[in-house]
Amino acid sequence: MRHSEETLRKILNYLLDNEGFVTLDALSEVLNISKRSVQNYLNKAELWFDEHDISDVQLVKKQGCGIALSAGGENEGKLRSLLNSRYFTLADGSVDRRIELLRMLVLSRDELTIQFLADQFYVSRFTILSDLDWAEAWLSRFKLKLFKTQRRGIGIVGDEVSRRAAIAAYFDLKEQKEPYSEYYSANVYRLAIDRLQKMEEIYNEADIKKVCSIIEEAEKEFDFYMDNEYYTSLVTHITISVYRLRNGCTIQKEFMPPEGDFPQMEMNTSMFIAKRLEETFSIKLPDSECKYICIHLMSYNTFHEENENERRVPENIEMLTIHLIEAVEAATGCTFSADKLLFFGLAHHLKNSIYQQKQTPGIRSSQREELPAEYKEIYENVKKQEKLYREFSGIAPDEQELVSLTLYFALSQERTTSRKRALLVSGMGIIRLRKLCEYLGKKLPQIHIIDMCSPYQLPLYPENSYDFIITTVQLEKAEKPVADISHRTKAQMVGDLEEFCVLGM
């Protein structure tokens, strides 16, 4: 189980075991995480309730008292059962994907690559690796193991009896779920939508699907997966060719590609596609057509190899990136694993940075860069991962590296955190009011103070421009929630607003 899932499970079990309200301070102390991280986990808990259809269980938040979990009788039993399940997961929207991935693993005779699965489900490689961890745990019940080899693929290791038991259990697993969209062997959705619509105006939809299916057979047979742009181009070319050949139109000799040596892999693939086209559509493909398909594949492979060389990172760097994101996410409660920009940014940073640190040890600046105060929690949690860093890289991160990693996570947090919009209402002078606004903005990055005004200006603001009001004066009437911070020290203001964001909204 991932650390973030274990933390959420501890929070929910703690609330279940304690009757009445529990304060934020108590949860923060028990879990050894900040109050802001507790807030992140409580938000995840509410999403998790919806995902697992246990809407009768609710988090009750009461300002001045804390948080309580409302779950009685049958609902409490269901919640405890889910929390204690070996396969408890935070997977949001991924249940059907994981079941479909499991189907591909237990029923496919071919090895599947991580990139193939990532492209198939339109998710990152990190997400697929997480799904494979879940699948591996499920398969272990039948004494089956997954093997994952770089540049080759993924497959299942085990005897035939165990495989059959897993297949039977898969069907039981599928029945426990609501029906989900059928998996198409011919994925026409990989085609550019505008191109597909135009092709369907002229060509038979069933024929287009058959062409798609043949190309996908070739991808599995020869262990590659085309980007959608090249896939669309090849499907278009072959569909047109089949239509023209059916109507007796062939390419004249003078328009044939120049003679020469074609790469063996691309030529074998094109011959495989040509043979399947002949069997499916009862046509004869001339040698020139086979060579044209080969040229399409050569063009794709050239593009793919160039991009792979630019993007490829060593396996140890990729694993360090995954574990680093998971560890910091578990400590802070932020959903860093869902941020693709963070994953690829960190991976390429680590690839270059580790090389620099090994080539010039001790040369890089050891003086710590000044980080904003709101980044302190992230910095401390990144620093705790020095052992993990050393395990996968062979060196300890220097101070410059710790700061750089912190900034990557901080940018991700700003990118992915949904901030509450606040209107600051006060009767104090504009200079003092501006200083208060800047202070609260630095201390509470989860709040975005959109503007400041006096009580007399408040009625002029459209209500849809802010989520709640922060005030230092008494307001007789307000249409939105109000956080009153009058007669408080600055430290008390911050504490009250943190609690208000969790309990009072």
Secondary structure as GFF3:
##gff-version 3
##sequence-region A 1 505
A	DSSP	alpha_helix	3	17	.	.	.	ID=ss1
A	DSSP	alpha_helix	24	31	.	.	.	ID=ss2
A	DSSP	alpha_helix	35	51	.	.	.	ID=ss3
A	DSSP	beta_strand	58	62	.	.	.	ID=ss4
A	DSSP	beta_strand	66	70	.	.	.	ID=ss5
A	DSSP	alpha_helix	74	83	.	.	.	ID=ss6
A	DSSP	alpha_helix	95	107	.	.	.	ID=ss7
A	DSSP	alpha_helix	114	121	.	.	.	ID=ss8
A	DSSP	alpha_helix	125	139	.	.	.	ID=ss9
A	DSSP	three_ten_helix	140	142	.	.	.	ID=ss10
A	DSSP	beta_strand	145	149	.	.	.	ID=ss11
A	DSSP	beta_strand	153	157	.	.	.	ID=ss12
A	DSSP	alpha_helix	160	175	.	.	.	ID=ss13
A	DSSP	three_ten_helix	188	190	.	.	.	ID=ss14
A	DSSP	alpha_helix	193	200	.	.	.	ID=ss15
A	DSSP	alpha_helix	205	222	.	.	.	ID=ss16
A	DSSP	alpha_helix	228	246	.	.	.	ID=ss17
A	DSSP	three_ten_helix	253	255	.	.	.	ID=ss18
A	DSSP	alpha_helix	264	281	.	.	.	ID=ss19
A	DSSP	alpha_helix	287	311	.	.	.	ID=ss20
A	DSSP	alpha_helix	315	332	.	.	.	ID=ss21
A	DSSP	three_ten_helix	336	338	.	.	.	ID=ss22
A	DSSP	alpha_helix	340	359	.	.	.	ID=ss23
A	DSSP	three_ten_helix	373	375	.	.	.	ID=ss24
A	DSSP	alpha_helix	376	383	.	.	.	ID=ss25
A	DSSP	alpha_helix	386	393	.	.	.	ID=ss26
A	DSSP	alpha_helix	399	416	.	.	.	ID=ss27
A	DSSP	beta_strand	420	425	.	.	.	ID=ss28
A	DSSP	alpha_helix	430	443	.	.	.	ID=ss29
A	DSSP	beta_strand	447	453	.	.	.	ID=ss30
A	DSSP	three_ten_helix	458	460	.	.	.	ID=ss31
A	DSSP	three_ten_helix	463	465	.	.	.	ID=ss32
A	DSSP	beta_strand	468	471	.	.	.	ID=ss33
A	DSSP	beta_strand	482	484	.	.	.	ID=ss34
A	DSSP	alpha_helix	490	499	.	.	.	ID=ss35
A	DSSP	pi_helix	500	504	.	.	.	ID=ss36
###
